């Protein structure tokens, strides 16, 4: 899968909803009901970060949830890409981009949202054919004003900004022409997971869905 093909697929996934939940799964038992709750609230694209021992099995469990499109976040190495694909991930997300990581995504046909935070990084990825990118860490790297500014000289690139985004500032991003969606963890609060309060997760997902 070429970078251009990856970006086409990534754009399709990003357009499913205004928010992609960024999920950290500590307890595997939470995976399937959490995915069902988010999909029920209107957020089908789910990014499970590879930050816990349960992450890959969580992706495997969520991949069976009807209506969901599960991806793997925090891809850092070719081994991460291979494992995520084997677990059933339909897309990948990385905080940055290296040639080895990009090559692995091409090899394993995994659509990637490669991370970038500067004009040079964005241009380097565009040069390779990536027209859809993750902007990370969004708030710390300049936020919505930065992305608005970068859209003038580099309008070819669309973004999914992640990092420090909440219900309060999500619309600042979603109102920009170069933003396809935002990534956020606020729709998956730890206290709701601890209680198994899936109705609350669905409520938060529906609230996020209504942002656009």
C-alpha positions as CSV (number, residue, x, y, z in Angstrom):
1,X,0.0,0.0,0.0
2,X,1.5,3.3,-1.1
3,X,1.6,6.4,1.0
4,X,-1.1,8.0,-1.2
5,X,-3.3,4.9,-0.8
6,X,-2.8,5.0,2.9
7,X,-3.8,8.6,3.1
8,X,-6.9,8.0,1.1
9,X,-8.0,5.3,3.5
10,X,-7.0,7.3,6.5
11,X,-9.1,10.2,5.2
12,X,-12.0,7.9,4.9
13,X,-11.7,6.7,8.5
14,X,-11.2,10.3,9.8
15,X,-14.4,11.4,8.1
16,X,-16.5,8.8,10.0
17,X,-16.9,11.1,12.9
18,X,-15.5,14.4,14.3
19,X,-13.6,12.7,17.1
20,X,-11.4,9.6,17.2
21,X,-11.3,8.3,20.8
22,X,-7.7,7.8,22.1
23,X,-8.0,4.7,24.3
24,X,-5.8,3.2,26.9
25,X,-7.0,-0.2,27.9
26,X,-5.7,-1.5,31.2
27,X,-8.3,-4.2,31.8
28,X,-9.1,-6.5,28.8
29,X,-12.6,-7.1,30.1
30,X,-13.4,-3.4,29.3
31,X,-12.4,-3.7,25.6
32,X,-15.6,-5.0,23.9
33,X,-18.2,-3.2,26.0
34,X,-16.2,0.1,25.7
35,X,-16.1,-0.3,21.9
36,X,-19.8,-1.0,21.8
37,X,-20.5,2.1,23.9
38,X,-18.5,4.3,21.7
39,X,-20.0,3.0,18.5
40,X,-23.5,3.4,20.0
41,X,-22.7,7.0,20.7
42,X,-21.6,7.6,17.1
43,X,-17.8,7.3,17.3
44,X,-16.9,4.2,15.2
45,X,-13.2,4.9,14.6
46,X,-11.3,3.8,17.7
47,X,-7.6,4.3,18.4
48,X,-6.2,1.8,21.0
49,X,-2.8,3.0,22.1
50,X,-0.1,0.4,22.5
51,X,0.8,1.6,26.0
52,X,-0.4,-1.4,28.1
53,X,0.1,-5.1,28.1
54,X,-3.6,-5.6,27.2
55,X,-3.5,-3.3,24.1
56,X,-3.1,-5.9,21.4
57,X,-5.7,-8.3,22.9
58,X,-8.0,-5.3,23.3
59,X,-7.7,-4.5,19.6
60,X,-8.5,-8.1,18.8
61,X,-11.6,-7.9,21.0
62,X,-12.7,-4.6,19.6
63,X,-12.2,-5.7,16.0
64,X,-15.2,-8.0,16.5
65,X,-17.6,-5.2,17.5
66,X,-20.1,-4.5,14.8
67,X,-19.8,-1.0,13.3
68,X,-16.4,-0.3,14.8
69,X,-13.1,0.5,12.9
70,X,-10.3,-0.2,15.3
71,X,-6.8,1.1,14.9
72,X,-3.5,1.0,16.8
73,X,-1.9,4.1,18.3
74,X,1.6,4.8,19.5
75,X,3.2,2.8,16.7
76,X,6.9,3.2,17.2
77,X,8.6,0.3,15.5
78,X,8.1,-2.1,12.6
79,X,7.4,-4.8,15.2
80,X,4.5,-2.7,16.5
81,X,3.1,-2.4,13.0
82,X,3.3,-6.2,12.4
83,X,1.7,-7.0,15.8
84,X,-1.1,-4.4,15.3
85,X,-2.0,-5.7,11.9
86,X,-2.0,-9.3,13.2
87,X,-4.4,-8.2,16.0
88,X,-6.9,-6.8,13.5
89,X,-6.0,-3.1,13.4
90,X,-7.5,-1.4,10.4
91,X,-5.3,1.7,10.7
92,X,-2.3,2.9,12.6
93,X,-1.3,6.2,14.3
94,X,2.2,7.3,15.3
95,X,3.4,10.3,17.3
96,X,6.1,10.9,14.7
97,X,7.5,9.2,11.6
98,X,10.6,7.3,10.7
99,X,11.5,5.6,7.4
100,X,11.5,2.2,9.0
101,X,8.0,2.7,10.4
102,X,6.7,4.1,7.1
103,X,8.2,1.1,5.2
104,X,6.6,-1.3,7.6
105,X,3.2,0.2,7.1
106,X,3.6,-0.1,3.4
107,X,4.8,-3.7,3.7
108,X,1.8,-4.7,5.9
109,X,-0.8,-2.6,4.1
110,X,-1.7,-0.7,7.3
111,X,-3.0,2.8,6.6
112,X,-1.0,5.2,8.7
113,X,-1.6,8.6,10.3
114,X,2.0,9.6,10.7
115,X,2.8,12.3,13.3
116,X,4.3,15.7,12.5
117,X,4.7,18.9,14.5
118,X,6.7,21.2,12.3
119,X,6.5,22.6,8.7
120,X,9.6,20.6,7.7
121,X,8.1,17.3,9.1
122,X,4.8,18.0,7.4
123,X,6.6,18.8,4.1
124,X,8.8,15.7,4.3
125,X,5.8,13.5,4.8
126,X,3.9,15.2,1.9
127,X,6.9,14.7,-0.3
128,X,6.6,10.9,0.4
129,X,2.8,11.1,-0.5
130,X,1.2,11.4,2.9
131,X,-1.6,14.0,2.5
132,X,-3.3,13.0,5.8
133,X,-1.2,13.4,8.9
134,X,-1.5,13.5,12.7
135,X,-0.6,16.8,14.3
136,X,1.0,16.0,17.7
137,X,1.2,17.2,20.4
138,X,-1.5,19.6,19.2
139,X,-1.9,22.1,22.0
140,X,1.7,22.1,23.0
141,X,2.9,22.5,19.4
142,X,0.8,25.6,18.7
143,X,-2.8,24.4,18.6
144,X,-5.5,25.6,16.3
145,X,-3.8,28.9,15.4
146,X,-0.7,27.0,14.2
147,X,-2.8,24.7,12.0
148,X,-4.7,27.6,10.6
149,X,-1.4,29.3,9.7
150,X,0.1,26.1,8.2
151,X,-3.0,25.6,6.0
152,X,-2.1,28.6,3.9
153,X,1.3,27.5,2.6
154,X,0.5,23.8,2.8
155,X,-3.1,23.3,1.9
156,X,-2.5,19.9,0.4
157,X,-2.3,18.3,3.9
158,X,-5.3,17.5,6.1
159,X,-4.8,16.7,9.8
160,X,-6.1,14.8,12.8
161,X,-4.7,16.8,15.7
162,X,-4.3,15.0,19.0
163,X,-2.9,16.1,22.4
164,X,-4.6,18.4,24.9
165,X,-7.8,18.5,23.0
166,X,-11.1,18.5,24.9
167,X,-14.8,19.2,24.5
168,X,-13.9,22.9,25.3
169,X,-11.5,23.4,22.4
170,X,-12.4,20.7,19.9
171,X,-14.5,23.1,17.8
172,X,-11.5,25.5,17.5
173,X,-9.9,22.8,15.4
174,X,-12.9,21.3,13.7
175,X,-13.8,24.7,12.3
176,X,-10.6,24.8,10.2
177,X,-10.6,23.7,6.5
178,X,-7.5,21.5,6.9
179,X,-8.9,19.4,9.9
180,X,-10.7,16.1,9.2
181,X,-11.2,15.2,12.8
182,X,-9.6,15.4,16.2
183,X,-8.2,12.7,18.6
184,X,-9.2,12.9,22.2
185,X,-9.3,10.8,25.4
186,X,-12.0,12.8,27.2
187,X,-14.7,10.5,25.8
188,X,-13.1,7.6,27.7
189,X,-12.7,8.9,31.3
190,X,-10.9,6.5,33.6
191,X,-13.5,6.8,36.3
192,X,-16.3,5.7,33.9
193,X,-14.1,2.7,32.9
194,X,-13.4,1.8,36.5
195,X,-17.2,1.8,37.2
196,X,-18.1,0.0,34.0
197,X,-20.4,3.0,33.3
198,X,-20.9,2.3,29.6
199,X,-24.0,4.6,29.4
200,X,-21.8,7.5,30.4
201,X,-19.3,6.6,27.7
202,X,-22.1,6.5,25.1
203,X,-23.4,9.9,26.4
204,X,-19.9,11.5,26.0
205,X,-19.5,9.9,22.6
206,X,-22.8,11.3,21.4
207,X,-21.9,14.7,22.7
208,X,-18.6,14.5,20.8
209,X,-20.4,13.3,17.7
210,X,-22.6,16.5,17.8
211,X,-19.5,18.7,17.6
212,X,-19.9,18.7,13.8
